[in-house]
Amino acid sequence: MADTDNSSPVKPFVGEIKSGLKPSMRMTIMGIVHSKPNSFVLRLISNPLEPETDIGLQVTVNFWDRSVVRNSKVSGKWGKEEKNIPYFPFVPMQHFKMEILCEHQQFRVQVDGQQLFDFTYRIQQLQKLTALKIIGDLRLTKVV
C-alpha cells in the first residue's frame, strides 16, 4: 500500500555522507509527493544527533504558497532566507528527481533536469556536512 496519506506520522530519513561533502559531489533524491501535501524539508547537516547542529543548506518546499525557501544555520545563527525560483516543480502524486551538485562556491539544485536555484556556501568547511535529513509530505524512492 502506498503511503500517500498525510495522517500517518512521518519518520525522517537520515543518510550519512561518508567523509562529508566535497566540491564535485552530486546527490540525487527521488520521490513521490503525497496526495495532499503541506511541505517537506531537506537539510544538509553536520551532526544528525545534535539538535543545534550546523545546517549548510535547508530547503523548505511549501505547497500552500508554492515556494522553495533556502537558508543555512551556522554557529546557531540562521542566515537570510532566499526564495526566488523560476518555477515550482513539485506536483501532488507525481514523481520528482532532485539533484544537488556541490560546486566550488555553491550548491546547484535541479529538479527533473531543470535548474531550480543556486545557493552560495555559507559554511566554511563543506566536509563538516556529513548527513542528509529529509522529512515531510513525500515518499522517497531513491537517495544516492
The first five atom37 places (N, CA, C, CB, O) and aatype in JSON, in Angstrom:
{
  "aatype": [12, 0, 3, 16, 3, 2, 15, 15, 14, 19, 11, 14, 13, 19, 7, 6, 9, 11, 15, 7, 10, 11, 14, 15, 12, 1, 12, 16, 9, 12, 7, 9, 19, 8, 15, 11, 14, 2, 15, 13, 19, 10, 1, 10, 9, 15, 2, 14, 10, 6, 14, 6, 16, 3, 9, 7, 10, 5, 19, 16, 19, 2, 13, 17, 3, 1, 15, 19, 19, 1, 2, 15, 11, 19, 15, 7, 11, 17, 7, 11, 6, 6, 11, 2, 9, 14, 18, 13, 14, 13, 19, 14, 12, 5, 8, 13, 11, 12, 6, 9, 10, 4, 6, 8, 5, 5, 13, 1, 19, 5, 19, 3, 7, 5, 5, 10, 13, 3, 13, 16, 18, 1, 9, 5, 5, 10, 5, 11, 10, 16, 0, 10, 11, 9, 9, 7, 3, 10, 1, 10, 16, 11, 19, 19],
  "atom_mask": [
    [1, 1, 1, 1, 1],
    [1, 1, 1, 1, 1],
    [1, 1, 1, 1, 1],
    [1, 1, 1, 1, 1],
    [1, 1, 1, 1, 1],
    [1, 1, 1, 1, 1],
    [1, 1, 1, 1, 1],
    [1, 1, 1, 1, 1],
    [1, 1, 1, 1, 1],
    [1, 1, 1, 1, 1],
    [1, 1, 1, 1, 1],
    [1, 1, 1, 1, 1],
    [1, 1, 1, 1, 1],
    [1, 1, 1, 1, 1],
    [1, 1, 1, 0, 1],
    [1, 1, 1, 1, 1],
    [1, 1, 1, 1, 1],
    [1, 1, 1, 1, 1],
    [1, 1, 1, 1, 1],
    [1, 1, 1, 0, 1],
    [1, 1, 1, 1, 1],
    [1, 1, 1, 1, 1],
    [1, 1, 1, 1, 1],
    [1, 1, 1, 1, 1],
    [1, 1, 1, 1, 1],
    [1, 1, 1, 1, 1],
    [1, 1, 1, 1, 1],
    [1, 1, 1, 1, 1],
    [1, 1, 1, 1, 1],
    [1, 1, 1, 1, 1],
    [1, 1, 1, 0, 1],
    [1, 1, 1, 1, 1],
    [1, 1, 1, 1, 1],
    [1, 1, 1, 1, 1],
    [1, 1, 1, 1, 1],
    [1, 1, 1, 1, 1],
    [1, 1, 1, 1, 1],
    [1, 1, 1, 1, 1],
    [1, 1, 1, 1, 1],
    [1, 1, 1, 1, 1],
    [1, 1, 1, 1, 1],
    [1, 1, 1, 1, 1],
    [1, 1, 1, 1, 1],
    [1, 1, 1, 1, 1],
    [1, 1, 1, 1, 1],
    [1, 1, 1, 1, 1],
    [1, 1, 1, 1, 1],
    [1, 1, 1, 1, 1],
    [1, 1, 1, 1, 1],
    [1, 1, 1, 1, 1],
    [1, 1, 1, 1, 1],
    [1, 1, 1, 1, 1],
    [1, 1, 1, 1, 1],
    [1, 1, 1, 1, 1],
    [1, 1, 1, 1, 1],
    [1, 1, 1, 0, 1],
    [1, 1, 1, 1, 1],
    [1, 1, 1, 1, 1],
    [1, 1, 1, 1, 1],
    [1, 1, 1, 1, 1],
    [1, 1, 1, 1, 1],
    [1, 1, 1, 1, 1],
    [1, 1, 1, 1, 1],
    [1, 1, 1, 1, 1],
    [1, 1, 1, 1, 1],
    [1, 1, 1, 1, 1],
    [1, 1, 1, 1, 1],
    [1, 1, 1, 1, 1],
    [1, 1, 1, 1, 1],
    [1, 1, 1, 1, 1],
    [1, 1, 1, 1, 1],
    [1, 1, 1, 1, 1],
    [1, 1, 1, 1, 1],
    [1, 1, 1, 1, 1],
    [1, 1, 1, 1, 1],
    [1, 1, 1, 0, 1],
    [1, 1, 1, 1, 1],
    [1, 1, 1, 1, 1],
    [1, 1, 1, 0, 1],
    [1, 1, 1, 1, 1],
    [1, 1, 1, 1, 1],
    [1, 1, 1, 1, 1],
    [1, 1, 1, 1, 1],
    [1, 1, 1, 1, 1],
    [1, 1, 1, 1, 1],
    [1, 1, 1, 1, 1],
    [1, 1, 1, 1, 1],
    [1, 1, 1, 1, 1],
    [1, 1, 1, 1, 1],
    [1, 1, 1, 1, 1],
    [1, 1, 1, 1, 1],
    [1, 1, 1, 1, 1],
    [1, 1, 1, 1, 1],
    [1, 1, 1, 1, 1],
    [1, 1, 1, 1, 1],
    [1, 1, 1, 1, 1],
    [1, 1, 1, 1, 1],
    [1, 1, 1, 1, 1],
    [1, 1, 1, 1, 1],
    [1, 1, 1, 1, 1],
    [1, 1, 1, 1, 1],
    [1, 1, 1, 1, 1],
    [1, 1, 1, 1, 1],
    [1, 1, 1, 1, 1],
    [1, 1, 1, 1, 1],
    [1, 1, 1, 1, 1],
    [1, 1, 1, 1, 1],
    [1, 1, 1, 1, 1],
    [1, 1, 1, 1, 1],
    [1, 1, 1, 1, 1],
    [1, 1, 1, 1, 1],
    [1, 1, 1, 1, 1],
    [1, 1, 1, 0, 1],
    [1, 1, 1, 1, 1],
    [1, 1, 1, 1, 1],
    [1, 1, 1, 1, 1],
    [1, 1, 1, 1, 1],
    [1, 1, 1, 1, 1],
    [1, 1, 1, 1, 1],
    [1, 1, 1, 1, 1],
    [1, 1, 1, 1, 1],
    [1, 1, 1, 1, 1],
    [1, 1, 1, 1, 1],
    [1, 1, 1, 1, 1],
    [1, 1, 1, 1, 1],
    [1, 1, 1, 1, 1],
    [1, 1, 1, 1, 1],
    [1, 1, 1, 1, 1],
    [1, 1, 1, 1, 1],
    [1, 1, 1, 1, 1],
    [1, 1, 1, 1, 1],
    [1, 1, 1, 1, 1],
    [1, 1, 1, 1, 1],
    [1, 1, 1, 1, 1],
    [1, 1, 1, 1, 1],
    [1, 1, 1, 0, 1],
    [1, 1, 1, 1, 1],
    [1, 1, 1, 1, 1],
    [1, 1, 1, 1, 1],
    [1, 1, 1, 1, 1],
    [1, 1, 1, 1, 1],
    [1, 1, 1, 1, 1],
    [1, 1, 1, 1, 1],
    [1, 1, 1, 1, 1]
  ],
  "atom_positions": [
    [[0.85, -1.18, 0.0], [0.0, 0.0, 0.0], [0.89, 1.23, 0.0], [-0.96, 0.0, 1.22], [1.81, 1.34, 0.81]],
    [[0.62, 2.15, -0.88], [1.42, 3.37, -0.99], [1.08, 4.32, 0.15], [1.18, 4.07, -2.35], [-0.09, 4.49, 0.49]],
    [[2.09, 4.92, 0.73], [1.89, 5.87, 1.82], [1.8, 7.28, 1.24], [3.03, 5.77, 2.87], [2.79, 8.01, 1.19]],
    [[0.6, 7.64, 0.79], [0.41, 8.97, 0.23], [-0.52, 9.8, 1.1], [-0.15, 8.88, -1.19], [-0.89, 10.92, 0.73]],
    [[-0.89, 9.26, 2.26], [-1.82, 9.93, 3.16], [-1.04, 10.8, 4.13], [-2.68, 8.9, 3.92], [0.03, 10.42, 4.59]],
    [[-1.57, 11.97, 4.44], [-0.91, 12.89, 5.36], [-1.19, 12.56, 6.82], [-1.33, 14.3, 5.08], [-0.58, 13.19, 7.7]],
    [[-2.07, 11.62, 7.13], [-2.47, 11.37, 8.5], [-1.49, 10.49, 9.27], [-3.82, 10.74, 8.52], [-1.49, 10.52, 10.5]],
    [[-0.66, 9.73, 8.6], [0.28, 8.86, 9.31], [1.49, 9.66, 9.77], [0.72, 7.69, 8.41], [1.92, 10.59, 9.09]],
    [[2.06, 9.29, 10.95], [3.23, 10.01, 11.43], [4.4, 9.83, 10.47], [3.63, 9.54, 12.84], [4.6, 8.75, 9.91]],
    [[5.16, 10.9, 10.28], [6.25, 10.87, 9.33], [7.57, 10.7, 10.07], [6.27, 12.16, 8.47], [7.89, 11.46, 10.99]],
    [[8.33, 9.7, 9.66], [9.64, 9.47, 10.24], [10.68, 10.07, 9.3], [9.9, 7.95, 10.48], [10.63, 9.82, 8.1]],
    [[11.62, 10.86, 9.82], [12.6, 11.47, 8.92], [13.57, 10.44, 8.34], [13.39, 12.54, 9.66], [13.89, 9.43, 8.97]],
    [[14.01, 10.72, 7.13], [15.11, 9.97, 6.52], [16.39, 10.67, 6.92], [14.96, 9.86, 4.95], [16.49, 11.89, 6.8]],
    [[17.38, 9.92, 7.4], [18.7, 10.47, 7.67], [19.73, 9.57, 7.01], [18.97, 10.59, 9.22], [19.82, 8.38, 7.32]],
    [[20.5, 10.13, 6.09], [21.52, 9.38, 5.38], [22.9, 9.96, 5.64], [0.0, 0.0, 0.0], [23.08, 11.18, 5.62]],
    [[23.85, 9.09, 5.87], [25.23, 9.52, 6.12], [25.93, 9.89, 4.81], [26.01, 8.41, 6.84], [25.76, 9.24, 3.78]],
    [[26.72, 10.96, 4.88], [27.58, 11.36, 3.76], [29.0, 11.05, 4.21], [27.39, 12.9, 3.36], [29.6, 11.83, 4.94]],
    [[29.52, 9.93, 3.79], [30.84, 9.49, 4.25], [31.92, 10.51, 3.92], [31.2, 8.14, 3.63], [32.03, 10.96, 2.78]],
    [[32.71, 10.87, 4.9], [33.81, 11.85, 4.79], [33.31, 13.27, 4.51], [34.76, 11.43, 3.68], [34.13, 14.16, 4.27]],
    [[32.02, 13.5, 4.53], [31.47, 14.84, 4.32], [31.42, 15.25, 2.86], [0.0, 0.0, 0.0], [31.95, 14.57, 1.99]],
    [[30.77, 16.38, 2.63], [30.63, 16.9, 1.26], [31.95, 17.44, 0.73], [29.56, 17.99, 1.21], [32.79, 17.93, 1.49]],
    [[32.11, 17.36, -0.58], [33.28, 17.9, -1.27], [32.8, 18.5, -2.6], [34.37, 16.8, -1.51], [31.81, 18.05, -3.17]],
    [[33.52, 19.52, -3.09], [33.19, 20.03, -4.42], [33.21, 18.89, -5.45], [34.17, 21.15, -4.84], [34.04, 17.99, -5.36]],
    [[32.32, 18.94, -6.37], [32.09, 17.99, -7.46], [31.23, 16.8, -7.05], [33.41, 17.49, -7.98], [30.91, 15.96, -7.89]],
    [[30.84, 16.71, -5.77], [29.92, 15.64, -5.37], [28.52, 15.96, -5.87], [29.91, 15.45, -3.83], [28.14, 17.12, -6.0]],
    [[27.76, 14.9, -6.13], [26.37, 15.04, -6.57], [25.5, 14.1, -5.73], [26.22, 14.73, -8.11], [25.84, 12.93, -5.53]],
    [[24.39, 14.63, -5.25], [23.4, 13.82, -4.54], [22.13, 13.82, -5.36], [23.14, 14.35, -3.09], [21.75, 14.83, -5.95]],
    [[21.46, 12.67, -5.4], [20.2, 12.55, -6.13], [19.13, 12.05, -5.17], [20.34, 11.59, -7.34], [19.32, 11.05, -4.48]],
    [[18.02, 12.76, -5.13], [16.89, 12.42, -4.29], [15.7, 12.22, -5.21], [16.61, 13.53, -3.2], [15.31, 13.13, -5.95]],
    [[15.13, 11.02, -5.16], [13.95, 10.73, -5.98], [12.8, 10.36, -5.06], [14.23, 9.58, -7.01], [12.99, 9.68, -4.05]],
    [[11.61, 10.82, -5.41], [10.46, 10.52, -4.57], [9.16, 10.85, -5.25], [0.0, 0.0, 0.0], [9.11, 11.26, -6.41]],
    [[8.1, 10.65, -4.48], [6.74, 10.94, -4.92], [6.1, 11.84, -3.86], [5.9, 9.62, -5.14], [6.14, 11.53, -2.67]],
    [[5.53, 12.94, -4.29], [4.86, 13.86, -3.39], [3.53, 13.24, -2.95], [4.63, 15.25, -4.07], [2.85, 12.6, -3.75]],
    [[3.16, 13.42, -1.67], [1.88, 12.92, -1.16], [0.71, 13.53, -1.92], [1.74, 13.22, 0.34], [0.88, 14.49, -2.67]],
    [[-0.47, 12.97, -1.73], [-1.66, 13.43, -2.45], [-2.15, 14.8, -1.99], [-2.77, 12.43, -2.3], [-2.66, 15.58, -2.8]],
    [[-2.01, 15.1, -0.69], [-2.43, 16.4, -0.15], [-1.29, 16.99, 0.66], [-3.72, 16.26, 0.74], [-1.36, 17.06, 1.89]],
    [[-0.23, 17.42, -0.01], [0.98, 17.84, 0.71], [0.86, 19.25, 1.31], [2.17, 17.8, -0.22], [0.2, 20.13, 0.76]],
    [[1.52, 19.43, 2.45], [1.71, 20.76, 3.02], [3.13, 21.24, 2.73], [1.43, 20.75, 4.55], [3.33, 22.33, 2.19]],
    [[4.12, 20.4, 3.11], [5.52, 20.8, 2.93], [6.44, 19.6, 3.1], [5.9, 21.91, 3.94], [6.04, 18.55, 3.59]],
    [[7.68, 19.78, 2.67], [8.76, 18.88, 3.06], [10.03, 19.69, 3.18], [8.93, 17.72, 2.04], [10.17, 20.76, 2.58]],
    [[10.97, 19.15, 3.97], [12.21, 19.86, 4.27], [13.39, 18.93, 4.04], [12.21, 20.39, 5.73], [13.38, 17.77, 4.46]],
    [[14.39, 19.45, 3.38], [15.65, 18.75, 3.14], [16.75, 19.56, 3.81], [15.93, 18.56, 1.6], [16.8, 20.78, 3.65]],
    [[17.63, 18.88, 4.56], [18.74, 19.56, 5.24], [20.04, 18.82, 5.02], [18.46, 19.7, 6.74], [20.09, 17.59, 5.11]],
    [[21.09, 19.56, 4.74], [22.46, 19.05, 4.75], [23.05, 19.53, 6.07], [23.32, 19.54, 3.49], [23.22, 20.73, 6.28]],
    [[23.37, 18.58, 6.96], [23.73, 18.93, 8.33], [25.06, 18.32, 8.74], [22.65, 18.47, 9.29], [25.57, 17.4, 8.11]],
    [[25.62, 18.87, 9.84], [26.92, 18.39, 10.29], [26.81, 17.24, 11.29], [27.69, 19.52, 10.91], [27.7, 16.39, 11.33]],
    [[25.75, 17.19, 12.1], [25.63, 16.12, 13.08], [24.16, 15.8, 13.31], [26.33, 16.51, 14.41], [23.45, 16.58, 13.95]],
    [[23.68, 14.67, 12.78], [22.25, 14.36, 12.9], [21.79, 14.11, 14.34], [21.93, 13.17, 12.07], [20.59, 14.16, 14.61]],
    [[22.7, 13.84, 15.26], [22.33, 13.57, 16.64], [22.29, 14.82, 17.51], [23.28, 12.58, 17.24], [21.82, 14.77, 18.64]],
    [[22.79, 15.92, 16.99], [22.88, 17.18, 17.74], [21.77, 18.12, 17.27], [24.28, 17.84, 17.56], [21.76, 18.52, 16.11]],
    [[20.82, 18.48, 18.17], [19.71, 19.35, 17.73], [20.16, 20.73, 17.24], [18.73, 19.52, 18.86], [19.49, 21.32, 16.39]],
    [[21.23, 21.25, 17.75], [21.71, 22.58, 17.34], [22.84, 22.49, 16.31], [22.19, 23.38, 18.57], [23.71, 23.36, 16.26]],
    [[22.83, 21.47, 15.51], [23.87, 21.25, 14.51], [23.87, 22.36, 13.45], [23.69, 19.89, 13.84], [22.85, 23.0, 13.21]],
    [[25.03, 22.56, 12.82], [25.1, 23.47, 11.67], [24.3, 22.86, 10.51], [26.59, 23.73, 11.25], [24.3, 21.65, 10.3]],
    [[23.62, 23.73, 9.78], [22.85, 23.34, 8.6], [23.43, 24.1, 7.42], [21.3, 23.63, 8.78], [23.25, 25.31, 7.31]],
    [[24.13, 23.38, 6.54], [24.75, 24.02, 5.39], [23.75, 24.46, 4.35], [0.0, 0.0, 0.0], [23.96, 25.45, 3.64]],
    [[22.65, 23.71, 4.24], [21.58, 24.05, 3.32], [20.29, 23.46, 3.85], [21.87, 23.53, 1.88], [20.21, 22.26, 4.13]],
    [[19.29, 24.3, 4.0], [17.93, 23.83, 4.31], [17.03, 24.29, 3.19], [17.42, 24.36, 5.71], [16.98, 25.47, 2.85]],
    [[16.32, 23.34, 2.6], [15.37, 23.62, 1.53], [13.99, 23.25, 2.07], [15.71, 22.83, 0.2], [13.72, 22.09, 2.38]],
    [[13.1, 24.24, 2.17], [11.74, 24.02, 2.63], [10.8, 24.23, 1.46], [11.37, 24.97, 3.83], [10.7, 25.34, 0.92]],
    [[10.12, 23.17, 1.06], [9.16, 23.23, -0.04], [7.77, 23.37, 0.57], [9.26, 21.96, -0.96], [7.29, 22.46, 1.26]],
    [[7.11, 24.5, 0.31], [5.76, 24.78, 0.81], [4.77, 24.73, -0.35], [5.7, 26.17, 1.51], [4.93, 25.44, -1.34]],
    [[3.76, 23.9, -0.2], [2.78, 23.76, -1.27], [1.7, 24.83, -1.2], [2.14, 22.39, -1.22], [1.14, 25.2, -2.23]],
    [[1.39, 25.34, -0.02], [0.3, 26.32, 0.12], [0.62, 27.62, -0.6], [0.03, 26.59, 1.59], [-0.29, 28.28, -1.1]],
    [[1.9, 28.0, -0.66], [2.23, 29.23, -1.41], [3.2, 28.94, -2.57], [2.85, 30.27, -0.47], [3.74, 29.87, -3.18]],
    [[3.4, 27.65, -2.87], [4.25, 27.22, -3.98], [5.64, 27.87, -3.9], [3.58, 27.55, -5.34], [6.13, 28.45, -4.88]],
    [[6.25, 27.77, -2.71], [7.57, 28.36, -2.51], [8.62, 27.3, -2.21], [7.53, 29.38, -1.37], [8.3, 26.2, -1.73]],
    [[9.87, 27.64, -2.49], [11.02, 26.82, -2.15], [11.99, 27.77, -1.44], [11.69, 26.12, -3.43], [12.7, 28.54, -2.08]],
    [[12.01, 27.69, -0.11], [12.79, 28.61, 0.72], [14.1, 27.95, 1.1], [11.99, 29.03, 1.99], [14.13, 26.8, 1.55]],
    [[15.21, 28.7, 0.91], [16.54, 28.18, 1.26], [17.16, 29.03, 2.35], [17.46, 28.15, 0.02], [16.97, 30.25, 2.41]],
    [[17.93, 28.35, 3.22], [18.64, 29.05, 4.27], [19.74, 28.14, 4.81], [17.67, 29.5, 5.4], [19.87, 26.99, 4.4]],
    [[20.52, 28.68, 5.75], [21.54, 27.89, 6.45], [21.63, 28.4, 7.88], [22.93, 27.98, 5.73], [21.24, 29.53, 8.18]],
    [[22.15, 27.55, 8.75], [22.35, 27.92, 10.15], [23.79, 27.56, 10.51], [21.31, 27.2, 11.1], [24.18, 26.4, 10.47]],
    [[24.56, 28.58, 10.87], [25.97, 28.39, 11.21], [26.2, 28.95, 12.61], [26.91, 29.08, 10.16], [25.84, 30.09, 12.89]],
    [[26.8, 28.14, 13.48], [27.07, 28.52, 14.87], [25.81, 29.03, 15.57], [28.17, 29.6, 14.92], [25.85, 30.02, 16.31]],
    [[24.68, 28.36, 15.32], [23.43, 28.7, 15.99], [22.67, 29.87, 15.4], [0.0, 0.0, 0.0], [21.6, 30.22, 15.91]],
    [[23.18, 30.48, 14.33], [22.53, 31.66, 13.75], [22.04, 31.36, 12.32], [23.5, 32.87, 13.74], [22.79, 30.9, 11.47]],
    [[20.75, 31.64, 12.11], [20.18, 31.49, 10.77], [20.61, 32.66, 9.9], [18.63, 31.4, 10.83], [20.74, 33.79, 10.38]],
    [[20.84, 32.39, 8.63], [21.18, 33.43, 7.67], [19.92, 34.03, 7.07], [0.0, 0.0, 0.0], [18.81, 33.85, 7.58]],
    [[20.11, 34.73, 5.97], [18.99, 35.36, 5.25], [18.34, 34.32, 4.33], [19.47, 36.6, 4.44], [19.03, 33.61, 3.6]],
    [[17.02, 34.27, 4.38], [16.29, 33.35, 3.5], [16.38, 33.79, 2.05], [14.82, 33.27, 3.93], [16.43, 34.98, 1.74]],
    [[16.42, 32.81, 1.17], [16.35, 33.05, -0.27], [15.11, 32.34, -0.78], [17.66, 32.55, -1.01], [14.85, 31.19, -0.43]],
    [[14.33, 33.04, -1.63], [13.04, 32.49, -2.06], [12.83, 32.47, -3.57], [11.95, 33.27, -1.43], [11.96, 31.74, -4.05]],
    [[13.6, 33.24, -4.33], [13.33, 33.35, -5.77], [13.56, 32.02, -6.48], [14.22, 34.43, -6.39], [14.6, 31.38, -6.32]],
    [[12.57, 31.62, -7.26], [12.67, 30.42, -8.1], [11.99, 30.73, -9.44], [12.01, 29.16, -7.41], [11.03, 31.5, -9.49]],
    [[12.49, 30.12, -10.52], [11.89, 30.39, -11.84], [10.57, 29.64, -12.05], [12.87, 30.0, -12.93], [9.79, 30.03, -12.92]],
    [[10.32, 28.6, -11.28], [9.1, 27.8, -11.43], [8.96, 26.94, -10.18], [9.16, 26.91, -12.73], [9.91, 26.8, -9.42]],
    [[7.78, 26.36, -9.95], [7.54, 25.45, -8.83], [7.36, 24.05, -9.4], [6.28, 25.88, -7.98], [6.36, 23.78, -10.05]],
    [[8.33, 23.15, -9.17], [8.36, 21.88, -9.89], [7.6, 20.72, -9.25], [9.74, 21.48, -10.07], [7.51, 19.65, -9.86]],
    [[7.06, 20.89, -8.06], [6.51, 19.75, -7.32], [4.99, 19.69, -7.47], [6.89, 19.83, -5.84], [4.29, 20.7, -7.32]],
    [[4.48, 18.48, -7.76], [3.06, 18.27, -8.02], [2.59, 17.08, -7.17], [2.79, 18.01, -9.55], [3.25, 16.04, -7.15]],
    [[1.45, 17.22, -6.46], [0.95, 16.09, -5.69], [0.82, 14.82, -6.53], [-0.39, 16.44, -5.08], [0.38, 14.85, -7.68]],
    [[1.21, 13.69, -5.93], [1.13, 12.35, -6.53], [2.06, 12.16, -7.74], [-0.3, 12.08, -6.96], [1.91, 11.2, -8.49]],
    [[3.02, 13.06, -7.92], [3.94, 12.96, -9.05], [5.36, 12.65, -8.56], [3.93, 14.26, -9.87], [5.79, 13.09, -7.5]],
    [[6.07, 11.88, -9.38], [7.48, 11.59, -9.13], [8.31, 12.84, -9.37], [7.98, 10.42, -10.02], [7.93, 13.7, -10.17]],
    [[9.44, 12.94, -8.68], [10.4, 14.0, -8.97], [11.8, 13.45, -8.75], [10.15, 15.26, -8.07], [12.01, 12.46, -8.04]],
    [[12.76, 14.11, -9.39], [14.18, 13.79, -9.23], [14.9, 15.11, -8.94], [14.77, 13.07, -10.52], [14.99, 15.98, -9.81]],
    [[15.41, 15.23, -7.73], [16.17, 16.42, -7.34], [17.64, 16.06, -7.28], [15.67, 16.99, -5.96], [18.03, 15.06, -6.67]],
    [[18.46, 16.89, -7.92], [19.9, 16.69, -7.89], [20.56, 17.9, -7.24], [20.47, 16.46, -9.32], [20.25, 19.04, -7.58]],
    [[21.46, 17.62, -6.31], [22.22, 18.68, -5.64], [23.67, 18.49, -6.01], [22.02, 18.65, -4.07], [24.29, 17.49, -5.64]],
    [[24.21, 19.43, -6.75], [25.61, 19.39, -7.16], [26.4, 20.36, -6.29], [25.76, 19.76, -8.68], [26.05, 21.53, -6.17]],
    [[27.46, 19.87, -5.68], [28.34, 20.7, -4.86], [29.42, 21.27, -5.77], [28.97, 19.89, -3.66], [30.36, 20.57, -6.15]],
    [[29.27, 22.53, -6.12], [30.27, 23.19, -6.95], [31.32, 23.82, -6.04], [29.62, 24.26, -7.89], [31.29, 23.6, -4.83]],
    [[32.25, 24.6, -6.59], [33.32, 25.15, -5.78], [32.85, 26.26, -4.84], [34.41, 25.67, -6.66], [33.43, 26.43, -3.77]],
    [[31.83, 27.02, -5.21], [31.35, 28.14, -4.39], [29.9, 28.01, -3.95], [31.52, 29.43, -5.15], [29.44, 28.79, -3.12]],
    [[29.17, 27.02, -4.5], [27.73, 26.99, -4.28], [27.16, 25.6, -4.5], [27.04, 27.97, -5.19], [27.78, 24.73, -5.11]],
    [[25.94, 25.41, -3.96], [25.12, 24.26, -4.31], [24.33, 24.65, -5.55], [24.18, 23.83, -3.12], [23.79, 25.76, -5.62]],
    [[24.25, 23.77, -6.51], [23.38, 23.97, -7.68], [22.32, 22.87, -7.61], [24.2, 23.91, -9.05], [22.65, 21.69, -7.55]],
    [[21.04, 23.28, -7.62], [19.95, 22.33, -7.44], [19.08, 22.3, -8.69], [19.11, 22.69, -6.19], [18.62, 23.33, -9.18]],
    [[18.86, 21.09, -9.18], [18.0, 20.87, -10.33], [16.87, 19.93, -9.93], [18.79, 20.29, -11.53], [17.05, 19.06, -9.09]],
    [[15.71, 20.13, -10.55], [14.59, 19.2, -10.37], [14.14, 18.77, -11.75], [13.41, 19.87, -9.56], [13.82, 19.59, -12.6]],
    [[14.11, 17.47, -11.95], [13.72, 16.87, -13.23], [14.5, 17.47, -14.4], [12.22, 17.07, -13.47], [13.96, 17.72, -15.47]],
    [[15.81, 17.69, -14.16], [16.7, 18.15, -15.21], [16.72, 19.64, -15.45], [0.0, 0.0, 0.0], [17.49, 20.11, -16.29]],
    [[15.89, 20.41, -14.75], [15.82, 21.86, -14.93], [16.4, 22.54, -13.69], [14.35, 22.33, -15.18], [16.08, 22.17, -12.56]],
    [[17.25, 23.55, -13.9], [17.84, 24.26, -12.78], [16.76, 24.99, -12.0], [18.93, 25.24, -13.26], [15.93, 25.7, -12.58]],
    [[16.77, 24.81, -10.65], [15.81, 25.48, -9.79], [16.44, 26.66, -9.06], [15.22, 24.49, -8.79], [15.85, 27.74, -8.98]],
    [[17.67, 26.45, -8.51], [18.36, 27.54, -7.82], [19.82, 27.19, -7.56], [17.66, 27.88, -6.51], [20.22, 26.03, -7.62]],
    [[20.59, 28.22, -7.26], [21.95, 28.1, -6.73], [21.92, 28.68, -5.33], [23.01, 28.84, -7.65], [21.16, 29.61, -5.05]],
    [[22.75, 28.13, -4.44], [22.84, 28.63, -3.06], [24.31, 28.69, -2.68], [22.02, 27.72, -2.07], [24.96, 27.66, -2.54]],
    [[24.82, 29.9, -2.51], [26.23, 30.1, -2.17], [26.52, 29.53, -0.79], [26.6, 31.6, -2.22], [25.75, 29.71, 0.15]],
    [[27.65, 28.83, -0.69], [28.05, 28.23, 0.59], [28.18, 29.31, 1.65], [29.37, 27.46, 0.44], [28.76, 30.37, 1.41]],
    [[27.64, 29.03, 2.83], [27.8, 29.91, 3.98], [28.61, 29.25, 5.08], [26.43, 30.33, 4.51], [29.05, 29.91, 6.02]],
    [[28.8, 27.96, 4.96], [29.6, 27.22, 5.94], [31.02, 27.11, 5.37], [28.99, 25.78, 6.24], [31.2, 26.8, 4.2]],
    [[32.01, 27.37, 6.2], [33.39, 27.46, 5.72], [33.95, 26.12, 5.27], [34.28, 28.03, 6.79], [34.63, 26.04, 4.25]],
    [[33.68, 25.06, 6.03], [34.25, 23.75, 5.71], [33.14, 22.8, 5.27], [35.02, 23.16, 6.93], [32.42, 22.24, 6.09]],
    [[33.01, 22.64, 3.98], [31.96, 21.83, 3.39], [32.0, 20.39, 3.9], [32.09, 21.84, 1.88], [30.95, 19.77, 4.07]],
    [[33.2, 19.86, 4.15], [33.33, 18.47, 4.58], [32.73, 18.22, 5.96], [34.77, 18.07, 4.58], [32.57, 17.06, 6.36]],
    [[32.4, 19.28, 6.71], [31.73, 19.11, 8.01], [30.27, 18.68, 7.84], [31.81, 20.4, 8.81], [29.65, 18.22, 8.8]],
    [[29.72, 18.84, 6.64], [28.35, 18.41, 6.38], [28.38, 16.92, 6.08], [27.7, 19.22, 5.19], [28.82, 16.5, 5.01]],
    [[27.9, 16.13, 7.04], [28.07, 14.67, 6.96], [26.75, 13.9, 6.91], [28.87, 14.2, 8.13], [26.76, 12.67, 6.96]],
    [[25.62, 14.61, 6.81], [24.35, 13.89, 6.77], [23.31, 14.67, 5.97], [23.82, 13.63, 8.19], [23.34, 15.9, 5.89]],
    [[22.4, 13.91, 5.38], [21.25, 14.44, 4.66], [20.01, 14.01, 5.43], [21.21, 13.94, 3.16], [19.82, 12.83, 5.69]],
    [[19.17, 14.97, 5.8], [17.94, 14.68, 6.54], [16.76, 15.2, 5.73], [17.97, 15.32, 7.97], [16.77, 16.34, 5.26]],
    [[15.74, 14.36, 5.57], [14.56, 14.73, 4.79], [13.33, 14.31, 5.58], [14.57, 14.05, 3.36], [13.25, 13.19, 6.08]],
    [[12.36, 15.22, 5.69], [11.12, 14.91, 6.39], [9.98, 15.69, 5.73], [11.23, 15.25, 7.91], [10.17, 16.8, 5.23]],
    [[8.8, 15.1, 5.74], [7.64, 15.82, 5.24], [6.74, 14.98, 4.37], [0.0, 0.0, 0.0], [6.75, 13.75, 4.45]],
    [[5.97, 15.65, 3.54], [4.9, 15.04, 2.78], [5.37, 14.47, 1.43], [3.81, 16.06, 2.56], [4.97, 14.94, 0.37]],
    [[6.22, 13.46, 1.52], [6.72, 12.79, 0.33], [7.1, 11.37, 0.7], [7.93, 13.55, -0.28], [7.29, 11.05, 1.88]],
    [[7.21, 10.53, -0.3], [7.72, 9.18, -0.12], [8.99, 9.08, -0.96], [6.65, 8.07, -0.54], [8.95, 9.22, -2.18]],
    [[10.11, 8.83, -0.29], [11.36, 8.7, -1.02], [11.42, 7.35, -1.71], [12.56, 8.88, -0.07], [11.02, 6.33, -1.14]],
    [[11.92, 7.35, -2.94], [12.1, 6.1, -3.67], [13.57, 5.76, -3.87], [11.4, 6.17, -5.0], [13.91, 4.59, -4.05]],
    [[14.44, 6.79, -3.86], [15.87, 6.54, -4.03], [16.64, 7.77, -3.56], [16.21, 6.2, -5.53], [16.25, 8.9, -3.85]],
    [[17.73, 7.53, -2.83], [18.62, 8.6, -2.41], [20.04, 8.08, -2.61], [18.36, 9.03, -0.91], [20.43, 7.08, -2.01]],
    [[20.82, 8.76, -3.45], [22.23, 8.37, -3.7], [23.11, 9.59, -3.73], [22.37, 7.59, -5.02], [24.32, 9.47, -3.92]]
  ]
}
